[in-house]
């Protein structure tokens, strides 16, 4: 989203947009020779004086700023997951608000994402309320996954932010005995969005709200769900450099070439008639792989092939490795991640399996449809909003879906899809064309954000 949405918004003549990110090690390794130094300073993080270096790069017309600090970001191998994440992202948020004025760009709208920057609306209204140039800033918070909320001890308010604990003591920022960053952002932001309309409704229920459903119901008037897009320039079967043959919705001959190449690469029998099911995913319970593992013996009784690429829960990694050894002519599992192979799976498969237990938006289903690979999904969150289930009466649809989260429903839906593939080739081709011509671009998705911004300012 941070890569694609700003580029799309930049195309709008009345939008000036800039992005500020931590200068992570992976960023430094890729762009270190291209960035320029803007300035450096020190800021106060509680009782600490911390260095802040501001770097800049312009990519496709969009200015990106990076907050450079070796201890917090550049010398860390991973983006997050450290014991001091609270301090790291407290520092980052303070750095943003301390350097905005020196960048000579005080925005009309400040758009924060997830708990890592969810305190920006809170800080503007509580810590920096004396700043006259901040008084007109409107704030938007996007929740990408409500499961991760940033729950910390109240002591970090004075220790990291140099603030009192009044808002904790009166319950405003407190939840379950913790200072909850996401709850705080939800309450203080002027608008709250999430990444699909269905997910916006789901997180207002006890089943999906992860404890914040009551808060979200309370502020439902400022909550909306906006579907993510994908970079249709990057995910284009006519230009994708990772494919062995290019194709489009009117000429699918190249897709068969990619399928054969994928079968050969994965050590499966090369056979155009065998339906090939692709999986590219984190292997977790959230993604529904307990259903897949439980039903694998049943699925493999069919004349099918499965290619899997992903890492995750060691149990699922072990399970899929076991099945690939037991059925080497039917399933090939690569327990790793490889971008080139992922693109080949999107392009070379006939079906794409994505049975998530919950899915805020999901991108893989949109990518697979872009390549004429029809998704089989659980009707949840963004999957429900982006995949139109095949309707046998009018021929509409871009994939297949099941409502009840169970192995039985998964198998029955997949078997139904296989029957269409095997017995109704014309119907299958029509579904492929409908999937490939659906507009999932950020050019369209960005207009929803632009409308939100304009409404907020009005």
HUHU-V153542 format. One record per residue. N is the residue number from 1. RES is the residue in one letter. PHI is phi in radians with two decimals (* if undefined). BURIAL is # if it has 9 or more other ideal C-beta (glycine too) atoms within 8 Angstrom, else .. D_CENTER is the distance of its C-alpha to the mean C-alpha in whole Angstrom. Layout:
N_RES_PHI_BURIAL_D_CENTER + N_RES_PHI_BURIAL_D_CENTER
This chain:
1_X_*_#_7 + 2_X_-1.20_._10 + 3_X_-1.38_._12 + 4_X_-1.71_#_12 + 5_X_-1.07_#_12 + 6_X_-1.05_#_15 + 7_X_-1.09_#_17 + 8_X_-1.19_#_17 + 9_X_-1.17_#_18 + 10_X_-1.06_#_21 + 11_X_-1.25_._22 + 12_X_-1.43_._24 + 13_X_-1.12_._27 + 14_X_-1.74_._27 + 15_X_-2.05_._24 + 16_X_-1.95_._24 + 17_X_-2.25_._21 + 18_X_-2.39_#_20 + 19_X_-2.17_#_17 + 20_X_-2.22_._18 + 21_X_-2.38_#_17 + 22_X_-1.14_#_18 + 23_X_-1.52_#_20 + 24_X_-1.15_#_19 + 25_X_-1.00_#_21 + 26_X_-1.13_._18 + 27_X_-1.17_#_18 + 28_X_-1.07_#_22 + 29_X_-1.15_._23 + 30_X_-1.51_._21 + 31_X_-2.06_._22 + 32_X_-0.97_._25 + 33_X_-1.42_._28 + 34_X_-1.86_._27 + 35_X_-1.31_#_26 + 36_X_-2.09_._29 + 37_X_-1.42_#_30 + 38_X_-1.68_._30 + 39_X_-2.93_._32 + 40_X_-2.40_._32 + 41_X_-2.76_#_33 + 42_X_-2.18_._33 + 43_X_-2.24_#_31 + 44_X_-1.67_#_32 + 45_X_-2.00_#_30 + 46_X_1.14_#_32 + 47_X_-1.61_._35 + 48_X_-1.69_._34 + 49_X_-1.72_._34 + 50_X_-2.18_#_31 + 51_X_-1.22_._31 + 52_X_-2.27_#_28 + 53_X_-1.84_#_28 + 54_X_-1.90_#_26 + 55_X_-1.99_#_26 + 56_X_-2.54_#_25 + 57_X_-2.58_#_23 + 58_X_-1.93_._23 + 59_X_-2.15_._21 + 60_X_0.87_._22 + 61_X_1.49_._23 + 62_X_-1.81_#_21 + 63_X_-1.48_._22 + 64_X_-1.92_#_20 + 65_X_-1.83_#_21 + 66_X_-2.17_#_21 + 67_X_-1.59_#_23 + 68_X_-1.75_#_24 + 69_X_-2.69_#_26 + 70_X_-1.07_._27 + 71_X_-1.11_._27 + 72_X_-1.56_#_24 + 73_X_-2.26_#_21 + 74_X_-1.16_#_23 + 75_X_-1.65_._25 + 76_X_-1.80_#_22 + 77_X_-1.25_._21 + 78_X_-1.91_._17 + 79_X_-1.34_._15 + 80_X_-2.65_._16 + 81_X_1.91_._17 + 82_X_-1.78_._21 + 83_X_-1.12_._24 + 84_X_-1.81_._24 + 85_X_-1.01_#_20 + 86_X_-1.04_#_22 + 87_X_-1.17_#_24 + 88_X_-1.08_#_22 + 89_X_-1.50_#_20 + 90_X_-1.13_#_23 + 91_X_-0.98_#_24 + 92_X_-1.08_#_21 + 93_X_-1.18_#_21 + 94_X_-1.11_#_25 + 95_X_-1.08_#_25 + 96_X_-0.99_#_23 + 97_X_-1.30_#_26 + 98_X_-1.39_#_29 + 99_X_-1.80_#_28 + 100_X_-0.94_#_27 + 101_X_-1.10_._31 + 102_X_-1.22_._32 + 103_X_-1.39_#_29 + 104_X_0.96_._31 + 105_X_-2.59_._28 + 106_X_-1.54_._28 + 107_X_-1.36_._25 + 108_X_-1.24_._26 + 109_X_-2.30_#_22 + 110_X_-1.93_#_20 + 111_X_-1.89_._16 + 112_X_-1.75_#_15 + 113_X_-2.29_#_11 + 114_X_1.06_#_11 + 115_X_-1.15_#_14 + 116_X_-1.06_#_15 + 117_X_-2.21_#_16 + 118_X_-1.17_#_17 + 119_X_-1.46_#_20 + 120_X_-1.01_#_21 + 121_X_-1.05_#_22 + 122_X_-1.09_#_24 + 123_X_-1.15_#_26 + 124_X_-1.06_#_27 + 125_X_-1.54_._29 + 126_X_-1.90_#_30 + 127_X_-1.57_#_31 + 128_X_-1.94_#_31 + 129_X_-1.10_#_33 + 130_X_-1.35_._36 + 131_X_-1.39_._34 + 132_X_-1.08_._35 + 133_X_-1.27_._33 + 134_X_-1.61_#_30 + 135_X_-1.13_._31 + 136_X_-1.65_._30 + 137_X_-1.18_#_26 + 138_X_-1.70_#_24 + 139_X_-2.12_#_21 + 140_X_-2.19_#_17 + 141_X_-2.09_#_15 + 142_X_-1.82_#_11 + 143_X_-1.69_#_10 + 144_X_-1.57_#_7 + 145_X_-2.71_._8 + 146_X_-1.24_#_12 + 147_X_-1.13_._13 + 148_X_-1.84_._13 + 149_X_-2.09_#_16 + 150_X_1.22_#_18 + 151_X_-1.91_#_21 + 152_X_-2.37_#_24 + 153_X_-1.20_._28 + 154_X_-1.09_#_30 + 155_X_-1.10_._31 + 156_X_-1.29_#_29 + 157_X_-1.04_#_29 + 158_X_-1.33_#_33 + 159_X_-1.21_._32 + 160_X_-1.79_#_29 + 161_X_-1.78_#_29 + 162_X_1.13_._33 + 163_X_-2.09_._33 + 164_X_-1.35_._35 + 165_X_-1.84_#_33 + 166_X_-1.02_._35 + 167_X_-1.22_#_31 + 168_X_-1.34_#_31 + 169_X_-1.13_._34 + 170_X_-1.48_._34 + 171_X_1.57_._31 + 172_X_-1.06_._29 + 173_X_-1.87_#_26 + 174_X_-1.70_#_27 + 175_X_-2.71_#_26 + 176_X_0.93_._27 + 177_X_1.31_._29 + 178_X_-2.29_#_26 + 179_X_-1.38_#_25 + 180_X_-1.73_#_22 + 181_X_-1.15_#_20 + 182_X_-1.21_#_17 + 183_X_-0.98_#_20 + 184_X_-1.05_#_22 + 185_X_-1.11_#_19 + 186_X_-1.07_#_19 + 187_X_-1.25_#_23 + 188_X_-1.60_#_24 + 189_X_-1.18_#_21 + 190_X_-1.31_._23 + 191_X_-2.43_#_20 + 192_X_-2.11_#_17 + 193_X_-2.16_#_14 + 194_X_-2.37_#_11 + 195_X_-1.70_#_8 + 196_X_-2.92_#_11 + 197_X_-1.04_#_15 + 198_X_-1.14_#_15 + 199_X_-1.11_#_13 + 200_X_-1.07_#_15 + 201_X_-1.35_#_18 + 202_X_-1.09_#_17 + 203_X_-1.28_#_16 + 204_X_-1.59_#_20 + 205_X_-1.94_#_21 + 206_X_-1.14_._22 + 207_X_-1.18_._21 + 208_X_-2.06_#_17 + 209_X_-1.36_#_18 + 210_X_0.90_#_18 + 211_X_1.57_._21 + 212_X_-1.74_#_20 + 213_X_-1.08_#_21 + 214_X_-1.13_._24 + 215_X_-1.11_#_23 + 216_X_-1.20_#_21 + 217_X_-1.13_._24 + 218_X_-1.14_._26 + 219_X_-1.89_#_24 + 220_X_-1.02_._22 + 221_X_-1.15_._24 + 222_X_-1.94_#_22 + 223_X_-1.84_#_19 + 224_X_-2.53_#_17 + 225_X_-2.03_#_14 + 226_X_-2.15_#_12 + 227_X_-1.14_#_11 + 228_X_-1.17_#_8 + 229_X_-1.96_#_10 + 230_X_-2.20_#_10 + 231_X_-1.38_#_13 + 232_X_-1.28_#_16 + 233_X_-1.34_._18 + 234_X_-1.29_._16 + 235_X_-1.76_#_15 + 236_X_-2.30_#_19 + 237_X_-1.12_#_21 + 238_X_-1.51_._24 + 239_X_-2.28_._23 + 240_X_-1.00_#_21 + 241_X_-1.23_._23 + 242_X_-1.47_._22 + 243_X_-1.57_#_24 + 244_X_-1.49_._27 + 245_X_-2.61_#_28 + 246_X_-1.70_#_27 + 247_X_-2.76_#_27 + 248_X_-2.56_#_26 + 249_X_-1.18_._26 + 250_X_-1.63_._30 + 251_X_-2.39_._31 + 252_X_-1.64_#_29 + 253_X_-1.06_._31 + 254_X_-1.16_#_29 + 255_X_-1.14_#_26 + 256_X_-1.11_#_29 + 257_X_-1.14_#_30 + 258_X_-1.16_#_26 + 259_X_-1.11_#_27 + 260_X_-1.08_#_30 + 261_X_-1.12_#_29 + 262_X_-1.16_#_26 + 263_X_-1.02_#_28 + 264_X_-1.13_#_31 + 265_X_-1.08_._28 + 266_X_-1.57_#_27 + 267_X_1.33_._31 + 268_X_-1.73_#_31 + 269_X_-1.00_._34 + 270_X_-1.45_._33 + 271_X_-2.60_._34 + 272_X_-1.15_._33 + 273_X_-1.48_._34 + 274_X_-1.39_#_32 + 275_X_-1.14_#_28 + 276_X_-1.89_#_25 + 277_X_-1.82_#_22 + 278_X_-1.79_#_19 + 279_X_-2.41_#_17 + 280_X_-2.28_#_14 + 281_X_-2.96_#_12 + 282_X_-1.26_._12 + 283_X_-1.64_#_15 + 284_X_-2.39_#_15 + 285_X_-1.14_._17 + 286_X_-0.98_#_14 + 287_X_-1.47_#_13 + 288_X_1.40_#_17 + 289_X_-1.36_#_18 + 290_X_-1.14_._21 + 291_X_-1.14_#_22 + 292_X_-1.12_#_22 + 293_X_-1.10_#_24 + 294_X_-1.09_._27 + 295_X_-1.81_#_27 + 296_X_-1.07_#_27 + 297_X_-1.03_._31 + 298_X_-1.15_._31 + 299_X_-1.10_#_29 + 300_X_-1.33_#_31 + 301_X_-1.27_._34 + 302_X_-1.40_._33 + 303_X_-1.44_._33 + 304_X_-2.35_#_30 + 305_X_-2.27_#_28 + 306_X_-2.22_#_24 + 307_X_-2.05_#_22 + 308_X_-2.23_#_20 + 309_X_-2.32_#_18 + 310_X_2.88_#_16 + 311_X_-2.37_._17 + 312_X_2.85_#_16 + 313_X_-1.04_#_19 + 314_X_-0.95_._22 + 315_X_-1.06_._24 + 316_X_-1.22_#_21 + 317_X_-1.03_#_22 + 318_X_-1.16_._26 + 319_X_-1.07_#_26 + 320_X_-1.25_#_24 + 321_X_-1.11_#_26 + 322_X_-1.09_._29 + 323_X_-1.13_#_29 + 324_X_-1.21_#_29 + 325_X_-1.38_._32 + 326_X_-1.35_._34 + 327_X_-2.22_._33 + 328_X_-1.12_#_32 + 329_X_-1.62_._33 + 330_X_-2.11_#_30 + 331_X_-2.42_#_27 + 332_X_-2.22_#_26 + 333_X_-2.07_#_23 + 334_X_-1.95_#_22 + 335_X_-1.53_._21 + 336_X_-2.89_._19 + 337_X_-2.30_._16 + 338_X_-2.53_._18 + 339_X_-1.08_._16 + 340_X_-1.07_._19 + 341_X_-1.17_#_20 + 342_X_-1.02_#_16 + 343_X_-1.12_#_17 + 344_X_-1.14_#_20 + 345_X_-1.21_#_19 + 346_X_-1.01_#_17 + 347_X_-1.47_#_20 + 348_X_-1.68_#_23 + 349_X_-1.46_#_22 + 350_X_-1.64_#_24 + 351_X_-2.21_#_21 + 352_X_-2.19_#_18 + 353_X_-1.70_#_17 + 354_X_-2.55_#_14 + 355_X_-1.64_#_16 + 356_X_-1.00_#_14 + 357_X_-1.20_#_15 + 358_X_-2.56_#_13 + 359_X_-2.66_#_9 + 360_X_-0.88_#_8 + 361_X_-2.41_#_7 + 362_X_1.47_#_6 + 363_X_-2.06_._7 + 364_X_-1.05_#_9 + 365_X_-1.15_#_12 + 366_X_-1.26_#_12 + 367_X_-1.12_#_12 + 368_X_-1.11_#_15 + 369_X_-1.12_#_17 + 370_X_-1.02_#_17 + 371_X_-1.79_#_19 + 372_X_1.29_#_21 + 373_X_-1.80_#_20 + 374_X_-1.41_#_20 + 375_X_-1.41_#_17 + 376_X_-2.00_#_19 + 377_X_-2.31_#_16 + 378_X_-1.42_#_17 + 379_X_-1.30_#_17 + 380_X_-2.58_#_15 + 381_X_0.83_#_12 + 382_X_-1.18_#_11 + 383_X_-1.14_#_12 + 384_X_-1.16_#_16 + 385_X_-1.40_#_15 + 386_X_-1.95_#_14 + 387_X_-1.87_#_16 + 388_X_-1.58_._20 + 389_X_-1.13_#_22 + 390_X_-1.01_#_25 + 391_X_-1.95_._28 + 392_X_-1.18_._32 + 393_X_-1.46_._34 + 394_X_-2.08_._32 + 395_X_1.38_._30 + 396_X_-1.29_._27 + 397_X_2.33_#_24 + 398_X_-2.30_#_21 + 399_X_3.05_#_20 + 400_X_-2.38_#_21 + 401_X_-2.57_#_20 + 402_X_-2.32_#_22 + 403_X_-1.53_._22 + 404_X_-1.55_._24 + 405_X_-1.39_#_22 + 406_X_-2.60_._24 + 407_X_-1.07_._25 + 408_X_-1.07_._28 + 409_X_-1.13_#_26 + 410_X_-1.04_#_23 + 411_X_-1.12_#_26 + 412_X_-1.09_#_28 + 413_X_-1.20_#_25 + 414_X_-1.16_#_25 + 415_X_-1.12_#_29 + 416_X_-1.12_#_29 + 417_X_-1.06_#_27 + 418_X_-1.12_#_29 + 419_X_-1.16_#_32 + 420_X_-1.16_#_31 + 421_X_-1.03_#_30 + 422_X_-1.41_._33 + 423_X_-1.96_._35 + 424_X_-2.32_._34 + 425_X_-1.06_._33 + 426_X_-1.17_._34 + 427_X_-1.08_#_31 + 428_X_-1.05_#_29 + 429_X_-1.13_#_29 + 430_X_-1.12_#_29 + 431_X_-1.11_#_25 + 432_X_-1.05_#_24 + 433_X_-1.13_#_25 + 434_X_-1.14_#_24 + 435_X_-1.17_#_20 + 436_X_-1.23_#_21 + 437_X_-1.72_._22 + 438_X_-1.24_._19 + 439_X_-1.51_._18 + 440_X_-1.87_#_14 + 441_X_-1.26_#_15 + 442_X_-1.23_#_13 + 443_X_-1.01_#_17 + 444_X_-1.40_#_17 + 445_X_-1.09_#_14 + 446_X_-1.17_#_15 + 447_X_-1.11_._19 + 448_X_-1.16_#_17 + 449_X_-1.19_#_16 + 450_X_-1.07_#_20 + 451_X_-1.08_._21 + 452_X_-1.09_#_20 + 453_X_-1.04_#_21 + 454_X_-1.11_._24 + 455_X_-1.10_._25 + 456_X_-1.14_#_24 + 457_X_-1.27_._27 + 458_X_-1.18_._29
